[in-house]
Structures are given as structure tokens and as C-alpha cells.
Amino acid sequence: KCTTGDAAFDAVFVSSERPAGFVSRVLSADVRRALLAFRMGKYLALRYRRGDLSLVWDDGEENPARLDEARALLSTCTAAVEEAFVVPSVRHLKASSE
């Protein structure tokens, strides 16, 4: 278990990391804010494993607006992961090919 240093976030979420440094490098203030806003008092887990990022929450949500919020949150988190872990030259090549 580790903490982010953000008391409001750490009071709500339990953070664990692998690889080392994941929490401090990926859970920026923007990402933490987005996770807190999306949670809405319910279970929420952001998981990163072997290059896959997933968002899990209870209630089996099917509301299109809520699913759009989840996509936006994952997009924010994906950008943070890429910023933290993708080699700059690869990031440049990826941006050039889009």
C-alpha cells in the first residue's frame, strides 16, 4: 500500500503499485480529481496490468452518459501512463503517425 500525499484521495482510495513509482508518476492531481469525481460514493478501481488499463465500478452501469464519462476518465489515465512510461522518441513517432 502507498499514498499519493493527497489526503482527500488517500482517504477514499487504497493505492498499490507495480511497477514501483506508478502511483507518483501516473496519479497526477488531474487524474486523482477525475477519479474522485467519477466515483460518486461507490466502488471504483483503476487497474494497470501488462500494458492494459481498466476501470471497474459496481452497478453494471449501462447509462450512455456514464459510459462516456468512463471513456473520458480512461483517456485521461491513458495519457498519464503514456507520459510517465513511454519513451519520448516512441511518443513522438506515435504522434507523427496519427
N, C-alpha and C positions, 0 to 999 in steps of 0.2 A: 504494500500500500504506500502511496506517496500523496503529497499535497501540491496544489498549484500556488499557494500563497494568497489565493482569493478566498476570503473567509466565507462569503455567501455561496460560492460554488462548492467549496470543500464541505460545507455543512449539508449539502444536498447530494453530492456525488461522491462515490468511492472510486478513486483513481488507482489503477495499477498499470505498470508499463513494461513492455518488452517490445522493442529494444530499449535499452537504457537511454534516457533523455527524451523519450517520446512525449511525455506529458509536458515538459517545459518547452519543447520545440514546437508542438502542434496545438496545444490548448491555449492559444492566444486569448487576449481579452475579448476579441470579436467572436471567437469560437465558443468561449465559455458563456458569453452573453446569449448567443444563439441557442446553445443547449438549454440554458435556464429558461429562455422564452418558450422553447418548443415543449419542454417537459410538462407544463400545465398540471403539476402536482401528482403525476403518475410515474410509473416505472419507465425508465429510459436508459438504454445502454448504447454507447458508441464503441464499436469494436473494430480493431485493425489487426488483421492476421494474414501474413504471407501476401501482402500487397492488396488485399481486399478490405474495403471499408464498409461496415454495415451499421445500420441504425435499427434498434429493436425497441419497440414500446408495446404496452399492453392494449387491450381492447380490440385488436384486429381491425384497425381503422380502415374504412373504405370511403370516407368523405374525400372527394377530389381536391378540395381546398387544402385539407390537412396533408394529403399526399404531396401536393405541390410544395407545401412548407417543408416537408421531409426532404424532397429533392433539393430544395434551396439550401437546407442545412447540410446535406451531404456534399453539395457543391462547395460550400464554404470550407468544410472539413477536408475535402479532397485537395483544394487549393493550398491549405495549410500543410498537409502532408507532403505535397509536391515541393512546396517552398522549403520545407525542413530537410527533406531527404533526397530529392532528385538532384543529380549532379548538374551544375549550371549549364554546361555545354549541351547536355541532353535536353534540358528545359528549353534552350534556345532552338535546338533542332525541332522539337515538338511544336513550338510556337510558329516556326517558319513553315511547317508542313500543313498547318491548319488553314 
